[in-house]
Amino acid sequence: MSETLGAVMPEYATTIEIAAPPSRVWQWFASQQALRRWLSPTLEIDLQVSGRYRMLGGDGETWISGQVLELVPEGKLILSWLEEGAGWVHPGRLVIELTATAGGTRVTLTHDGFAGIGTPTWRRTADAYQRGVAEHPVLDHLAAAVATGDVPTAVPADA
């Protein structure tokens, strides 16, 4: 797993290699039930562009909400990302990209847009997200879910 910090505009990324093709990894993005298994068990999402979502963050205290900005099957999921009650004027972004590799799929999760959230403490927020990469290893959860091969089927709430 690797982590990077963007030079001008902070962005925090983590990457993992999963020994499965993007089509199989993407199954874990294709429904609310599948996303709940590795991203957040509290996730409520309208999984389409402009669809809203809300979930409890990895700290178990902060509610995160936003919209689906981009959804490219087997390619990427981009969400606006707003910590509720934290005084953010504008959301940041969560970008999850899947790239085919010789051994399967490289999955990169990036948080960015911190400078634009509209708070004077945005740098502290960005630093907290960098620390959170290690504390809340959601990509490890994704890899474990893919390894089970047991993708949850969509339920009527996903429709």
C-alpha positions in Angstrom: 0.0 0.0 0.0 1.3 3.5 -0.8 0.4 7.0 0.3 1.1 10.3 -1.5 0.7 14.0 -0.8 0.1 16.3 -3.7 2.6 19.2 -3.8 0.3 22.2 -4.4 -3.2 21.1 -3.5 -3.1 18.4 -0.8 -4.5 15.1 -1.9 -4.1 11.9 0.1 -4.1 8.6 -1.8 -3.7 5.0 -0.9 -3.4 2.2 -3.4 -3.8 -1.6 -3.2 -3.4 -4.4 -5.8 -6.2 -7.0 -5.8 -5.7 -10.3 -7.6 -9.0 -10.1 -9.5 -10.0 -8.4 -12.8 -11.7 -4.9 -12.7 -15.0 -6.6 -13.6 -15.0 -8.7 -10.4 -13.8 -5.8 -8.2 -16.4 -3.5 -9.6 -19.2 -5.9 -8.4 -18.4 -4.5 -5.0 -19.3 -1.0 -6.2 -22.4 -2.0 -8.1 -25.0 -2.0 -5.3 -25.6 -0.3 -1.9 -25.4 -3.7 -0.2 -22.0 -4.5 -1.8 -20.6 -1.0 -0.8 -21.9 -1.5 2.7 -19.8 -4.6 3.2 -16.5 -2.7 2.7 -17.0 1.0 2.7 -19.5 1.6 5.6 -22.3 -0.6 6.9 -24.4 2.6 7.4 -24.2 3.7 3.8 -27.4 4.9 2.2 -26.8 5.7 -1.5 -28.7 6.5 -4.7 -26.1 4.9 -6.9 -26.4 7.1 -10.0 -24.8 10.3 -11.1 -26.3 13.2 -9.0 -27.6 10.6 -6.5 -27.2 11.5 -2.8 -25.5 9.4 -0.2 -24.9 9.5 3.6 -22.9 7.3 5.9 -21.1 7.2 9.2 -17.4 7.9 8.8 -14.6 5.6 9.8 -14.3 7.3 13.2 -17.8 6.1 14.1 -18.8 9.7 15.0 -18.7 11.9 11.9 -21.5 11.7 9.3 -20.4 12.1 5.7 -22.8 13.1 2.9 -22.7 14.2 -0.7 -23.5 13.2 -4.2 -22.3 10.8 -6.8 -20.3 13.0 -9.2 -19.1 10.3 -11.6 -19.8 6.6 -12.1 -17.8 4.7 -14.7 -18.4 0.9 -14.5 -15.2 -1.0 -13.9 -13.4 2.4 -13.9 -14.2 4.8 -11.2 -16.5 6.2 -8.6 -16.2 9.9 -7.6 -18.2 11.3 -4.7 -18.5 14.8 -3.3 -17.5 14.5 0.4 -18.8 16.7 3.2 -18.3 16.2 6.9 -21.7 17.2 8.4 -21.5 19.7 11.2 -17.8 20.5 10.6 -18.4 23.9 9.1 -17.4 22.9 5.6 -18.7 25.5 3.0 -17.9 23.2 0.1 -17.4 19.5 -0.2 -14.1 17.8 -1.0 -14.0 14.7 -3.1 -13.5 11.0 -2.8 -12.1 9.4 -6.0 -11.9 5.6 -6.3 -10.2 4.4 -9.5 -9.8 0.9 -10.8 -7.0 0.1 -13.2 -6.3 -3.2 -14.9 -2.9 -4.6 -14.2 -1.1 -7.8 -15.2 -2.0 -9.3 -11.8 -5.5 -8.0 -11.5 -6.7 -4.6 -10.5 -4.9 -1.6 -8.9 -7.5 0.3 -6.8 -6.6 3.9 -5.8 -8.6 5.8 -3.2 -7.9 9.6 -3.1 -9.3 12.3 -0.9 -8.8 15.8 -2.4 -10.3 19.3 -2.5 -9.3 20.2 1.1 -8.2 23.7 0.2 -11.7 24.4 -1.2 -13.8 23.3 1.8 -14.0 26.9 3.0 -12.6 26.5 6.5 -9.5 28.2 7.9 -8.5 24.9 9.4 -8.5 23.0 6.1 -4.9 22.0 6.5 -5.6 20.3 9.8 -8.5 18.5 8.2 -6.2 17.3 5.3 -3.6 16.1 7.8 -6.3 14.2 9.7 -7.3 12.4 6.5 -3.7 11.5 5.9 -3.6 9.8 9.3 -7.0 8.2 8.6 -5.6 6.3 5.7 -3.8 4.0 8.1 -6.5 4.0 10.8 -9.3 3.2 8.5 -8.0 0.8 5.8 -11.1 0.6 3.7 -9.2 -0.8 0.7 -8.1 -3.7 2.8 -11.8 -4.3 3.6 -12.5 -4.2 -0.2 -9.7 -6.7 -0.9 -11.1 -9.0 1.8 -14.6 -8.7 0.4 -13.4 -9.5 -3.2 -11.5 -12.5 -1.9 -14.7 -14.0 -0.5 -16.3 -14.0 -3.9 -19.7 -13.7 -2.2 -21.1 -10.4 -3.7 -24.3 -9.3 -2.0 -27.2 -9.1 -4.5 -29.0 -5.8 -4.9 -32.1 -5.4 -2.8 -35.1 -3.3 -3.7 -33.8 -0.3 -1.7 -30.9 -0.1 -4.3 -33.3 0.3 -7.2 
